[in-house]
Amino acid sequence: MTTPTISRDRIKTIAQREAAAFLAARPKSKELAEQTEQHYLFGVPLHWMADWGTPVPLFVERAQGAHFTCVDGHSYSDFCLGDTGAMFGHSPAAVAAKLAEKSTEGYTAMLPTAAAAVAGKALTERFGLPFWQLATTATDANRFVVRWARAITQRKKILVFNGCYHGTIDDVFVDLDPNNPDAPPTTRASLLGQVYDLTQYSDVVEFNDIDAVRAKLVSKEFACVLTEPALTNCGMVMPADGFLKQLRDACNETDTLLVFDETHTISAGYAGYTGLCDFLPDMIVAGKAIAGGLPCAVYGMSAEVAAKMRAAKEAAPPGHSGIGTTLSGNMITMSLLATNLTEVATKEAFEQIIAQQSKLSDGLRAVIARYNLPWNVTQLGARSEFQFCPESPKNGKEAEAAMDAELEQAVHLYLLNRGVMITPFHNMTLVCPDTSDADIEKFLTAFESCVKELII
Ligand code: PMP
């Protein structure tokens, strides 16, 4: 069976047709877009909300479990789930009930409540790291971790992997040249308002390249290696067998802290990807879904790192640490974090969502095989990514090379018009405890008919 050709003309024709159909079926979204256009820069509360590739933003009416309804009354099976925030479903029942219960008992007092004790214990039991701190976003948690790492190691540099994303923390936006692996890293050109050269204190190598990691760390200039255990923001890149353990060893040998950002890779299981490893990182970051989709992030640390953090704090003169924000760890957030950890994000919930994602991933693979497409599917527990390359990429460069924005947009719009939403900017699918076999069937049917039309 020969590999089918997908012509650029065909992609364009489908994208145009689907865009027109989207608009025709969504007069209310169009009307709201006309209103928000007048008051929001780019017409939306956040500029990237305009980048979904739909002719006008899709305005949501309400969301529950694995579904949402748009203002025009169409209902969707949601496989984006707020790009992980709603990984346990939209408005998970126990979190919603706690929110209602606590809604009249105060939101923020800059002091802990009894829920802090419950959440702290639950975090330690789950991830295996003994001490925790709060932040409001995963971006902030990463920012704070990097600051702590520099403070306790007295080293300025950090090492990240090409194609990584850890939120809008400045330090990670360094890239390798896709055409020249030997060229020095550069500060990401798309950053707005970046006034200093990030490559002074941030360095970058390809994921799964332990020799490159070792060559950097040997200088003992690096405070930490900050990474997702599997890259999930440039498409998906799984760690090669043994790579993470080698990374752990390389960090140990050079007194470099190893930080796992589990914000997305929490999809791998109850304790994130860390739970699949036979060693612990020095620090862990988690956000987005950790309190059921409400703004909350956490970072944990080993006893050894915690002792060094205490010492650094004591040694510093009194005053601002540069770490923490007023609303982080507020009363209501702590209650929701405790509830989500103990009642929603349970081992059973993970078993269920991983099993459902396996059905979806297998189904997608079957369609790809049936039409002999040079595409592949990589599953990471409850999430998966289909990528426009025959085999799972091994690093950021390969993952970026497999991206095809035009094709991606045509597929996404096609699915959206058939009531299936996946994550924008790449092809991530995530399932939640409410994702049913019917949702998966709906996805696979739409995906297959899209593929059929593309290869005609
Ligand atoms: N870490 C990772 C791995 C992420 O993917 C993201 C966001 N996509 C963040 C951190 C930042 O999360 P937030 O935007 O909620 O700060």
Boltz pocket constraint, residues with backbone or C-beta under 6 A from the ligand:
constraints:
  - pocket:
      binder: B
      contacts: [[A, 83], [A, 137], [A, 138], [A, 139], [A, 140], [A, 142], [A, 165], [A, 166], [A, 167], [A, 168], [A, 228], [A, 233], [A, 261], [A, 262], [A, 263], [A, 264], [A, 287], [A, 288]]
      max_distance: 6.0
